[in-house]
């Protein structure tokens, strides 16, 4: 199964250490292969903190989350919601 979702990054500081860590931790809880891209750039592994941090995503960036696997739809919904919630309120 495949799924994808798109949202805008509202976190003022982008994918810095704490948001990248919470995002990767959440992504790692899913069996699906999950990738993330910012503003149409090459996708990175959503389960790799360092890859998320080097993505260069800043406030206002369009974030695309794609997943492939048995829990793809659930993963995309949860990760998009996490971004929309400013990574759980992390500044």
N, C-alpha and C positions, 0 to 999 in steps of 0.2 A: 504494500500500500504506500502511496506517496501523498504528501500534503505540503502546502506552503502557505505562508502568510506574510503580510507586509505591514509595517507600522513606521511611525516617525519616532526618532529618539528624542525624548523630552528631558532626559537626565542632563543637567547643566554641564557635567564634566565628562560625558561620554562613557565609553567602556574603559574606565581606569581599573585599578587593581580590585577593589571591592566588588563593583558590579560584574566584572569579568569572572570573578571567583564564584559569586552566587549564581550567575548564569550557567557557567560550566558545571557547577555542582548539580544544578537542577537538570541540565541536559544529560548528565551522566546517569541520572536515574531512569532514563528511558533506554530501551533496547535498540531503537532506531538509529540509523546513521543520520546525524543532524549537522547541517551547515548553515552558516550565517554570512551575509554579505551586506556591505554598507555602500549606498549610492551606486549600485551596479558594479562594484569592484569584484574581483575574484572571490569566491566563497572560501571561508575558513571553517575548520572543525570546531563546532560549538562546544565540544567537551575539552578543549585545550585553552586554558587561561591565557597563555602567552600569545596564542594566535588571535584571540579576541582583542587583547590589548594592542597588538600591532596592526589591527584592522584600520585604525585611524578614524573611527566613527566619533563624531562630535554632535553636539546638540543640533537638532533639525535634520540629521541624516536619515535617509530612507533605509530602513533595516528590513531585509528579506530573510526569513527563516524557512528552510526547506528540510524535510525529513523523509526518509524512506525506511519502512519496516512495519512491523505489526502494530506498533503504537504511535505511528506517525502523526495522525490527526490530533491525538491527545497531547503529544509533545509540542507540536506547533502552537496549539491553543494555549497551553500553559506558558510557553516561553514568550509568546507575544504578550500575554497578560502580564508577565513579569517585567517586560520592557515598559509596557504602558503604566505600570505601577512604580516606575522609577526604581526598578530593582529592589522593591520592598522598602522604598523610601530612602535609599542610600543617596547621599548628595555627591 
